[in-house]
Amino acid sequence: MNIRLYNAQILTMRKEEPVFRGEIWVKNNKIAYITAADKLKDRTEEFAAISWDMELDCRDNLLMPGFKDAHTHSAMTFLRSYVDDVPLQQWLEKYVFPMEKKLSGEDIYHLTKLAVLEYLTSGITSIFEMYLTPDSIAQACIDTGMRCVLTSGLNNFTSSIEQQEEEYLRWNHSDPLISYQLGFHSEYTCSKDLLRRMSQLAHKYRAPVYTHLAETAKEVQECKARYGVSPMVFLYDMGIFAFGGGGYHCVHMSAGDMNIFRQLRLYAITNPASNLKLASGVAPIAEFERRGIPVAIGTDGPASNNCLDMFREMFLLSGLSKVREGDAGSLDAVKVLRMATVDGAKAMQLSHADVLEEGKLADIILIDLRQPNMQPIHNIPKNLVYSGSKSNVCMTMVNGRILYRNGEFFVGESVEDIYAECDRIVKRIINSAAE
Amino acid sequence: MNIRLYNAQILTMRKEEPVFRGEIWVKNNKIAYITAADKLKDRTEEFAAISWDMELDCRDNLLMPGFKDAHTHSAMTFLRSYVDDVPLQQWLEKYVFPMEKKLSGEDIYHLTKLAVLEYLTSGITSIFEMYLTPDSIAQACIDTGMRCVLTSGLNNFTSSIEQQEEEYLRWNHSDPLISYQLGFHSEYTCSKDLLRRMSQLAHKYRAPVYTHLAETAKEVQECKARYGVSPMVFLYDMGIFAFGGGGYHCVHMSAGDMNIFRQLRLYAITNPASNLKLASGVAPIAEFERRGIPVAIGTDGPASNNCLDMFREMFLLSGLSKVREGDAGSLDAVKVLRMATVDGAKAMQLSHADVLEEGKLADIILIDLRQPNMQPIHNIPKNLVYSGSKSNVCMTMVNGRILYRNGEFFVGESVEDIYAECDRIVKRIINSAAE
C-alpha cells in the first residue's frame, strides 16, 4: 500500500526539530519520504513514480509518531471494573490470580483484541506486553495489525526457562509485527534458582531483561527480609541485567538502586495511573531525570489502571512530578512527549519506530487540532500533554496500515464481534468463579 | 421542543438507585417523564398526548445527569499552553495579570465561547464561573445555550461591592440559564476593608459566598504573617460565610479550618489537575469526607489545568486520594461520581439540576458504552470514573436543548468562526505584549 498523508503539520520528534508543514509518503510499511511543504517541488519525480492507494488530506492537523505503551497486560480487560478499590497484594492474591487460572489461550486471544481496539483509540502503535500464553497475544496482534514486543511473565508457577527460550527464538523471527525480549514477573514470584537460570539465559543471548521492580514498599521490605538487600541490588548481584533491560514501576527506589540503573543504562518504565489507583505511590521521575536514567511510560493492565490511554499517563507523569518536587517547572511537556514516543521505542528495542524519518517504520498518528481542547495553538507539544485527549486521535497507522480512523476500526473483525466474544468469556469466568 | 430519549440505560444519580433500562421524555427545558422499560405500557396515554420534535434512539447507551464544573475561569482559554511550568504566584503576577489587562469584554465573550465548546465535549452542563466582565460571560453562555452560575472575582483592583450587588440582583432574574452567587477573588487580593464590606453584602442578602481558599502553602503563610490566623479563620471571623458558600481549592487546610467548614456546611470545591500542574499540592479529600465536609469538583481555568475535562478530574480525585491515604479503597468511584454531579449542583445552588427526575431541569448527557474503554460492562460507575473519557460523551443536553452530539456542536455559531475569532484576539494580545 502506498499512502500519501498531505497538508499536515508534522512533529517528527527528532531532537529539537520544530513542527513544520508538509507531507509524508508511506510505501508499504515504511516512511518513504517526509517533505516540508516548500520543498515539495524537489520531489516531483519521486511523486510521479508512485501510484497511490490512498491520499489523505490531513487538513492542517498533526502527524506524529505513535505512542509506545511500554508496559501492558492486555488481556486483563476481562477484570476491568470488576475488582477495584483494594490494595495491590490483596487484589493480586484474592482476585487476579484465581480468576486468571480460568483463562484459556483462546480467551486471552480475544481479550487482547479488545485491548488493541482501545490502544488504537489513544494513538498507541506498539505495546510491551507481559501476560500468560504469549502465542495467543502475538496472534491477536498479528490478526489486528498491532505491533507488539512480547516478554515473559515467568514465575514459579507459569512458564519456564525452556519455554521462554523457545518463544524468544521463535517470536524474534516469525512476523514483522512481533518481537520478543527476555523477562520474568518479579523477584517476589520467582525462586532464587529460577532467577539464576534467568541470568544464565540473559548471558547466553547477551540480551536485556525486563521485570516488575519496586512497585510497592511491601515488595521492597519483603525482599530485604528475605535476602537482606533491595530487589534491584539482589537482581544486580545475580547478573540478570548484565546486558541492560529495565524495570516496570520503579516507585520505591533507593539512591543505590538508582545508581545501578544509571550504571547499567536500565530503563525505568513508569505507570503513573496504576500506581495511583493501587495506592502504590508516585515514582521519583524527576530524580531519575537528574541522574540520567531513561524513562518510558506504560499504562499497565486494564484491571489496575483501568484505561489504556497515553494522554492520561502523560498528564499524570508531569503533574505528579510537579507536585512531588514542589516545582511547577518539573518535567515539562516536551520531556514527557519524548518518554511516550522516542524513549519508549528505545526501551522496547524498537529504535526503527521511534521518530518520523525516511526509512523508519510507518507507525504514525494523526491528531485533530480543530477540537476546542487544542485551541488556540500557542505550543503543540504543550497542547498534547496538558490538554490533549484520546478524543483528538483521528487516525492510527501501524506498520503502514491504517487500523483506526475517525472512530472506525480496520482490524479484520467487527468491533461488535470482539465485544460479544469478550462478553461471553467474562460471563463464563464469573459464573464459574461463583460456583 | 419535546425530545424522547429511548432505548437507554439510565443512571439517575438518585441515592442508591441502580442503572435501569428505560426512557426519558423531555418537554421544553424539563424532564417530564422517566420510565423503566417494563413500565412503559402505563404511560401510553401521556405518550399519545405528546408530539415529538425528536426521538433519539440511545442504542442501549447511558443517560445520566450532566457534570457540574464547580470552578472555572473560562476565558483563560487565551493563555492555554502559553505559560506553563512556572509556579502559581509567578504565573499570576508575571504573566496572567499583565495579559488580562489587555482583555476587553468582547474578547471575554468570544474566549468564553471557546471554553463552552470544550465543556460540552466533556459532558459538562453547568459551570460556576469567576472572571472579569460577568456580563460578557453571561452573554456567551446565553448565546451558546450553556448553564452558568456567575460569581464575582472582586478584589482590590477589579469590580466593586456596588458592581457585585448590581450584578447579583440583575443576573438572578434575567435568564433561565444564568444565576449569580456572591464571591470575591481571595483573601490575599482583597483589603480588610473590602472584605468587611463583602461580609455586609452577604448579610444583607443572607447569601452564601465563594472564594479561592488555601490553594497554596504560601497563601496560608502570608495570611498568618498578616493577620496571625489562616485565611479560613480570618474570613470566618469577618462573618463572610455566615450563610454558607464554599472555597475553591482547599489544599492546605488545618484541622481548625476543616472544623469551620463542617460547622458552616461550606463546600470544598476541589481542582485536582490544576493543583498538580501548578505544584500547589493534593487536597485532603478523604479527610473532608471523614469529617462530613461536602466536596464538589472544578476544572479551574484552561491556563492552569489546561483542559476542561471532568473525566480527568474524576480519575485524579480518586487516584490522588488513594495514594495520599496509602489506601486503594479510598474515595471509590460512586462517591466521586456524586461529587461531579449531585454535590456539584448543590455547591452551585442548582438543586433543580442535580439528578434525573421528573420535574428537574433537562441537563442530560449520553455516554457511549460501545467504545472499547467501556467494555466489558461489569460496573458502569466504575467504568465512568476509572476508564471513562470525554470521547465517550456522545450527546450533551442543557436546559432541554441538544448542544453537542456525535462531535457536532449546535451553539448558534460555527466552531470555525469561534476559533478564528479567538485566534485574532490571541494574536492581538500577544503582539501588544511583545511591544
Interface residues (C-beta under 8 A of the other chain):
Chain A: T77 F78 R80 S81 Y82 D84 D85 V86 P87 L88 W91 L114 A115 L117 E118 T121 A273 N275 L276 K277 L278 A279 S280 G281 V282 P302 N305 N306 C307 L308 D309 R312 F315 L316 S318 G319 L320 K322 V323 E325 G326 D327 A328 G329 S330 D332 A333 R370 Q371 P372 N373 Q375 P376 I377 H378 N379 K382 N383 Y386 S387 G388 S389 K390 S391 V415 E416 Y419 C422 D423 V426
Chain B: T77 F78 R80 S81 Y82 D84 D85 V86 P87 L88 W91 L114 A115 L117 E118 T121 A273 N275 L276 K277 L278 A279 S280 G281 V282 P302 N305 N306 C307 L308 D309 R312 F315 L316 S318 G319 L320 K322 V323 E325 G326 D327 A328 G329 S330 D332 A333 R370 Q371 P372 N373 Q375 P376 I377 H378 N379 K382 N383 Y386 S387 G388 S389 K390 S391 V415 E416 Y419 C422 D423 V426
